[in-house]
Amino acid sequence: MNALSAIEKTANAMQPDIRIVECPRDAMQGWSRFIPTADKIAYMRTLLEAGFDTLDFGSFVSPKAIPQMADTREVLKAIDDLDTSTKLLAIIANLRGAEEAAQYAHIACLGYPFSISETFQLRNTHRTIAASLEIVTQVQELCLEYGKELVIYISMGFGNPYGDAYDKDIVLHWVQELHQRGVRIISLADTVGLADTDTIAYLFSHLIPAFPDILFGAHFHSTPHDWEEKIQAAYDNGCRRFDSAIKGIGGCPMANDELVGNIATENVLYFAEKNGIPVSVNKEAFQKASVMAERIFS
């Protein structure tokens, strides 16, 4: 599987449809009981049949930190025979993880959580923002060498519950820093569900015109009642890449104990259908995956 083509890296405004990044890794990583590897493999294979733009399938991080993802290598070995247009994305937290993930031909994207909250960056990856920026530089060089695409998740992109400084100009500043280092896919992450529609609209309406060669995405966490207004605000202001998880399960286990869930993929599909927006998802495979999710996450 190749990394993103030049056409796929064009400006957000040129994208007519919604790209869905299905995030079973995010759904699974904080689950209280270990999900059997065989169940993960069957689930990932069905999700790949559904034809999402990208599948955030696993992570190359310490099994002590995220024990649920300790079998990522086994899962990858069992799904890399599928002929699919879906890009595989693996989360990494340091250069060592990136170096290992880069060796796998079927991984197209490496995802790195870059927080603009010093507190959360230390909590999530045990390093400062400055040290994380150096990791970004090193991983970007690695991605260029191996033909991968680096996806940066700007954690706490819509607010900060820890008392660290936050405003919209801080977000713009760090996007500029990442852009200078060659990053061309950035997803703003609503890590603890703080995003409001005014902030969402402001950020996407300013970032997308200012950085036309960056593909911006949204990784929202939300309560069941306010998911649609968040997607609407992002979409109306040019965002075309949305992370979601079937049933709305998941969230970062490093944030706090009262996280709201991911945006449910079925809600993203409902939004697209309601607004006449084309998406490339096989409905039969999606329904099959939804049934599997009911069992896996019971």
MOKALIN-V680069 format. One record per backbone hydrogen bond with DSSP energy under -1.0 kcal/mol. NH is the residue of the N-H (numbers start at 1). CO is the residue of the C=O. If there is no record, write none. Layout:
nh:NH co:CO
nh:NH co:CO
This chain:
nh:10 co:7
nh:14 co:11
nh:15 co:12
nh:18 co:278
nh:19 co:240
nh:21 co:242
nh:22 co:54
nh:23 co:244
nh:25 co:56
nh:27 co:23
nh:28 co:24
nh:29 co:25
nh:31 co:28
nh:40 co:36
nh:41 co:37
nh:42 co:38
nh:43 co:39
nh:44 co:40
nh:45 co:41
nh:46 co:42
nh:47 co:43
nh:48 co:44
nh:49 co:45
nh:50 co:46
nh:53 co:20
nh:54 co:20
nh:55 co:87
nh:56 co:22
nh:57 co:55
nh:57 co:89
nh:60 co:91
nh:66 co:62
nh:69 co:66
nh:70 co:67
nh:72 co:69
nh:75 co:71
nh:76 co:72
nh:77 co:73
nh:78 co:74
nh:79 co:76
nh:80 co:76
nh:82 co:79
nh:84 co:82
nh:87 co:53
nh:89 co:55
nh:90 co:109
nh:91 co:58
nh:92 co:111
nh:98 co:94
nh:99 co:95
nh:100 co:96
nh:101 co:97
nh:102 co:98
nh:103 co:100
nh:104 co:101
nh:107 co:104
nh:108 co:88
nh:109 co:88
nh:110 co:149
nh:111 co:90
nh:112 co:151
nh:114 co:153
nh:116 co:155
nh:121 co:117
nh:122 co:118
nh:123 co:119
nh:124 co:120
nh:125 co:121
nh:126 co:122
nh:132 co:128
nh:133 co:129
nh:134 co:130
nh:135 co:131
nh:136 co:132
nh:137 co:133
nh:138 co:134
nh:139 co:135
nh:140 co:136
nh:141 co:137
nh:142 co:138
nh:143 co:139
nh:144 co:140
nh:145 co:141
nh:146 co:142
nh:147 co:143
nh:148 co:143
nh:149 co:108
nh:151 co:110
nh:152 co:185
nh:153 co:112
nh:154 co:187
nh:155 co:114
nh:155 co:153
nh:157 co:189
nh:171 co:167
nh:172 co:168
nh:173 co:169
nh:174 co:170
nh:175 co:171
nh:176 co:172
nh:177 co:173
nh:178 co:174
nh:179 co:175
nh:180 co:176
nh:182 co:179
nh:183 co:178
nh:186 co:215
nh:187 co:152
nh:188 co:217
nh:189 co:154
nh:190 co:219
nh:191 co:189
nh:193 co:190
nh:200 co:196
nh:201 co:197
nh:202 co:198
nh:203 co:199
nh:204 co:200
nh:205 co:201
nh:206 co:202
nh:207 co:203
nh:208 co:204
nh:210 co:206
nh:211 co:207
nh:214 co:211
nh:215 co:184
nh:217 co:186
nh:218 co:241
nh:219 co:188
nh:222 co:261
nh:226 co:223
nh:230 co:226
nh:231 co:227
nh:232 co:228
nh:233 co:229
nh:234 co:230
nh:235 co:231
nh:236 co:232
nh:238 co:235
nh:239 co:234
nh:242 co:19
nh:243 co:218
nh:244 co:21
nh:245 co:263
nh:248 co:245
nh:249 co:246
nh:251 co:26
nh:255 co:252
nh:263 co:220
nh:268 co:264
nh:269 co:265
nh:270 co:266
nh:271 co:267
nh:272 co:268
nh:273 co:269
nh:274 co:270
nh:275 co:271
nh:276 co:273
nh:277 co:272
nh:281 co:279
nh:282 co:50
nh:286 co:282
nh:287 co:283
nh:288 co:284
nh:289 co:285
nh:290 co:286
nh:291 co:287
nh:292 co:288
nh:293 co:289
nh:294 co:290
nh:295 co:291
nh:296 co:292
nh:297 co:293
nh:298 co:295
